[in-house]
Amino acid sequence: MFSHCVLLVVGLTIGLSDSARLAEAPPESLGFDPEALNEVRTAVSEAVEEGAIPGAVVVVGRRGQIALAEAVGRRAVEPEAQEMTRDTVFDMASLTKPVATATAVMVLWERGEIDLDAPITTYLPELANHGKEAITVEMLLRHRAGLIPDNPIGDYQHGVEEAWRRINEIDLVGTPGEQFRYTDVGFLILGRLVERVSGTTLDQFVSENVFKPAEMHGSSFLPLEHGIDLDRIAPTEREGETWVRGVVHDPRSRAVGGVAGHAGLFSTADDLAVYAQTLLNEGKSPSGTRILAPPTVRAMIDAGDTPEGERRGLGWDLNTGYSAPKGERFGPSSFGHTGFTGTSIWIDPETETFVILLTSRLHPDGDKPSPTALRRRLATIVASAIIDGPTPPAPVEEGEVQCGIDVLEANGFAPLKEKRIGLITNHTGRTRDGRTTIDVLFEAEGIELVTLFSPEHGIRGLLDTNIDDSKDEQTGLPIYSLYGERRKPSPEQLEGLDALVFDIADIGTRFYTYVSTMGLAMEAAAEAGIPIFVLDRPNPIGGQAVQGPVRDDDLESFIAFHRVPVRHGMTIGELALMFNQEREINAELTVIPCQGWRRSFWFDQTGLLWVNPSPNMRSLTEALLYPGVGLLEATNLATGRGTDTPFERVGAPWIDPQRWARELNAEGIDGVRFVPIRFSPSERQYEGEDCGGVYLIIDDWESFDPIEAGIGLAVTLRRLYPDDWKPEALNRLMTNRAAYDAIVDGASVRAVQRTWARELRAFLAVRAKYLIYED
């Protein structure tokens, strides 16, 4: 897999399920009152008995599993009766807008092929008339483009080309960006945008980039052309002597061939459940395939600056006159959409819940009203049936984690036998029982440890200055500094060595310099023609979350060695594999992996002894805060150094702590609270001065995004203290000009996060090739 690389792995297996259909679980195991949830069945059955709908499929899910799935009534009434089944395929109508079209737009945005802030005429210049040049892609997604809801059906009677010519010439009915006005025309244009930019049809693009990778096997445009059995599809109205079945009901979509941005998608309740869970998983499908990056999902469901009563995300409804499926109890972060044919979906991230209702309310006569009341009733029942609130913290599962040095020792140091070695390490290089890697290798039979190399903070991790060469008192071995005049072992220092060994604990943050030391050591080993062994250690802040801006190509430095995001979610061994391949170092690299570690583990689940990896990294809490708070260290802020809680407090003499805390808490950043404080650091910036600031308290470790918190600190400082806070040095650690410029320009937290979403998605694809450990 990797040229010039060896990975010593014991018993690692990875498997995927055969189907993405969500598993079912008893309602009580998912935090529902079963009796209360049963009212969903009652409500749907009553609607069928009253003739409001011929039948329906309803699915309620929570925490990745299905609590209730019910098929009620009939799929078809005429020309002959058919019972409703759970696998019935429905015409989604306007659910096409968010599920297919908006998702496709966001995939292209992540790839850098669409700019949401760009005028739509950038991509579709034929729309440049009647003031439509002012319409941006984002305005179209939020239904704020000033377009008419529907153009006359007569515009479609003279062929597809003429229909598009008339759409292109359509006049505005409002000022772009000024008002929410629900419009099919806007999403027709967005569907056209996807096709123009991608070079393929909307249905092909969505199939290849969303439905197939998510394993949504029953979802497609033109279902009869994709092998879906006609009998599985719920019919709508009768046209003459023919029932509309498997053909889109919307006349405008049908007129342009059945594939359009506003309508035309067919799907099942189980497929929509997969899609809903993908969004709740921040873009990763239940089968494990990433469809969107987490910041992209957050951007889709962010209302931006839309006013009360007009709250729309990028394709999704949050709080408008169309929000009946929200019910009366789902919270402000919930979102969803409806479809004219009687379909709806509503998703609530706060409770990890979704409600899907699919009916064919137009069958058989097309005269039944929209099931608005039923949608509202079901959502209210489901929200009211939740009895345990948000997910409680899972019990801490501890593992008997063995680090690379433990695995190496257990194997009798076989790869190092008869070798003269140099060791790059510090005080964090320890066995599970606390012995230093220096002592273990020095005392090992058949190995000659002849040289030590020290990273930043020194061999004992106590210094915050440049490091000089010295001698180890215990072994008498020379210690060469890699954080002074040199950052890389010299050829003279490597002369006579048969191998280099690297064993230092990382903290999981790009600008922590130990990974840079490793990368440079790999280069030196390759240049000297000797192998290098990396003894792996857990990422203390977990191996799943990947967050923050990706370094720009031209901003490489010792604190930004490789093009990774601020929080990379990789172990030091996985990074070594990535560096070797992606940077074409081509070292003779062997990674000795940990045993017993899982990507979901925090450090406190490893059973390993916590050792401060540097003087100001004194706890796991500070390690998790560091990727966000540390981003701001180069600016004129005190970040807790010189106090007993580094990175847990931020401030400056010119900050009003109550005002800043109030502003930060109003941002609604998940998993953290900001408490106003005053403090006086004993070193570094503002030494001995009285500072106003905030203390960061993490109250939900799983939902907390340290980068989001760091950006929250930055954007609120820019808003409140534009003359006092000096952001000029911010990009020294952020190393992403787009994100830096957005902060300086006064963008919101969500808008700043959007600047790196596409680079983050690209990184995730590269990262996947080098992961060693299971989720």
Order of alpha helices (4+ residues) and beta strands (2+ residues): beta-alpha-alpha-beta-beta-beta-beta-alpha-alpha-alpha-alpha-alpha-beta-beta-beta-alpha-beta-alpha-alpha-beta-beta-beta-beta-beta-alpha-alpha-beta-alpha-beta-beta-beta-alpha-beta-alpha-beta-beta-beta-alpha-beta-alpha-beta-alpha-beta-beta-alpha-alpha-alpha-alpha-alpha
